[in-house]
Amino acid sequence: MTDWDVYLVTQAGRSEGRETRAIVRKAIEGGVDIVQLREKGVPARDRYHLGRELRALTRDAGVPLIVNDRVDIAQAIDADGVHLGDEDLPVRVARELLGEEAIVGRSVSFVEDAREAERFGADYLGVGAIYPTDSKDDIDDDEYAIGLERLEAICEAVDIPVVGIGGVDADNAGDVAAAGADGVAVISAITGAADPAAATRELGEAVRAGRSP
């Protein structure tokens, strides 16, 4: 059974000049539950080689490794699954390619899309952006942030795990969990932290506190 408290999304450009491998190693030390290989803007060949290295790290630690967008890279590095957006392959096609045991996630921002993703076989949802974030290109932050109310509506509408993403840090992760999310997905809150291991632990503590009655 997969835990969802802290879900790290990698991005070298937001790692303060440090290598992604080093960030992931520290996040594992801090108790990260899932790692997603994102690395937008990096050639597929480089993502593949980095993915192989991360696969070795995460496998040794017993942490699932998910690949953003690219089903082919997920297959090539024997990742645990893939995370899909609006412009990627449909969930059911990814499932056919990766098999029934693979973890297939889907990004959504609306209740209708969440229900559809669940109906087509998604294992979990990445919901956001909860708060304004600059990790997405060409999007107006103020319009893009969906807020906690819509997050709560999505959580209530589906029976699969939900992780809240977008502008999440240790200060607001508890609110995301209190709205019904099973965990939080972050980039800069870990990759940009002076101590990624400590940042990972703080996020986990915040999520668990927010979930407590």
N, C-alpha and C positions, 0 to 999 in steps of 0.2 A: 504493500500500500504506500502510495506516494504522499509525503508531506508537502504542503504548499506555502508554509509560513513566509519564507524568504526565497525569492526567485531572482537570480542575477542575470541581467542581460548585458553581454559584453559589448564594449565599443572602445577601441584603442584611443580614438580621438578625445575621449573623455576620461582618460586614465592618468592625467598629469605626467605624461611622458614615460609612464611605466609600461612594461610588456603585459599583454593580456594574460599570459601564463602566470605571471607573478600575482596579478589581481585574483585570478581564479584560485590559485593555491592558498592565498590568504583568506578568501571567502570560504573555502572549504574548512580551513582552520577555525573560522568563526561560526561554522554550523550551517552554511547555506544548504537549502533543500533541493534546488534545481538550478542548473546553469543553462542559459541559452546562448549559443554562438550567433551573434548578430553581425558585427563588423561591416556595417554599411559602407560602401565605397571601396571595399577591398576586392581585388580580383578573385575570381572563383578558385584559381589554383592556390593562391595564398590562404584563402579561407579553408581549403581542403587540408593543407599542411598544418595550419594552426588547429583545425578540428581534430586531426589525428593526435596531436599532442594533448589537447584538452580531453579527448576520449580516454587516453591513458590515465590522466589525473583523476577524472571523475569516476572511472571504473574502479580504480583502486580505493577510492573513498566511498563507493556505493551511492554516488549522487547521479541522478539522471541527467543526461546531456541532450538538449533539444537544439535543432538547427532552425534558424529563422528563414522562412521563405523557400529554401532550396531543398526539395525532396531528393534531388540527385546527390547533393553533398551529404545529406543525412544517410542515404544508402551507402555511399562510398566510405564513410568513416564509422559505419555501424553505430550511429547515434541511436538514442532511445526513442526519438521521435522528431516531429517537425512542428513549427508554429506558422500558421498561415494568415495572410491578410486578404483584403478585398481583391487585390490584383494577382493573387497566387492561385495555384490549382485548387479545385473544390475539395472539401474535406473528404468526400467519399472516394475521389480519385487517389488522393494521398494514401488513404486507407488501403485501397487495392494494391498500391505499389509497395507500401511498407509492411503490410500484414496486420493481422488482428492484435498482435501484442504491442505494436507501436503506440506511442503517446502522440495524439494529434490534437493540437490546440488551435484556437481561432480567435482573432481579434474582433471585437464587436463594441459598438457604442449605443445600440438600441435594443429594446426588449424583443422586437420582432426578429432581428438578426440573431439574437442569442438563442431564441427558441428554434430557429431554423438550423443553426449550427449544431445544437443538441440533437435535433431530429435526424440530421445527416451523419451523426456519429462522432462529433467532437468529444474528446475526453475532458477538456477543460476550456475555459474562456479567459482571455486577457481583455479586461474591460477598462476603457479609458478614452482619452486621458481624463483622469479624475480631477486633477488640478492643472493649471497652466504649465506647459513644459516647452522647452526649446529643442527637444530630441527629435521632433518631426519637422521636416522641411516644408516650406510653402503652406503653412497653416497659421491662421490667426489664433493665437493662444487663447484670447478671451472667448472667442466663439467655440473653440474646440473643447475646452474643459467641460465635462458633462456633470461634475459635481456628485455629491454623496447620495442625493435623493434618487437620481437615475440609477446609480450603482445598486442601491438597495432594491429598486424595482426589478433590475435584471437578476439579482441574486434570488429574489423570491419567485422569479418566473422559470427558473431552471433547476434541475437536480444534479448537475455536474459541478465540479469545483470552479470557483471564480477567483482570479487574482486581479487586484486593482493595480493599474499602472498609470504613470503620468504625473510628475511633480510630487511623487511620494518620497517621504524621508522619515526619520525616526520621530519627528515631532507630530506628524499626522497619520502615520501608519496605523495607530490604534483606532483612529476614527474610521479608517477604511475597513478594518476588521469588524468594528462595531456595526457598520452598515451591512454586514453579512458576507464580506469577502473571506475566502479561505486563506488568503495570503496577499502579499504585495510583490510586485515585480518592479525592479529598480535598475537604473543604469548609474547615474552620477552619485547617488547616495552611497554606493559602494566603490565604484571605480574612481571617483574623485576624492574619496576620503583619505585623510592622512594615514589612517590605520584601517584598511579594509576589513580586517578580521574583527576589530572592535565594532566597526560600523554594522557589520553583518549581525553580530550578537545583539546590538542595540535595536536593530529592526525586528529581530525575532522576539525580543522581550516586549517591544511595543505592540506587535501583532497579538501575542498571547494575552497581554493585559487588556487590549481592546476587545478580545473575544470573551473575557471573563464576565460573568453576570454582575 
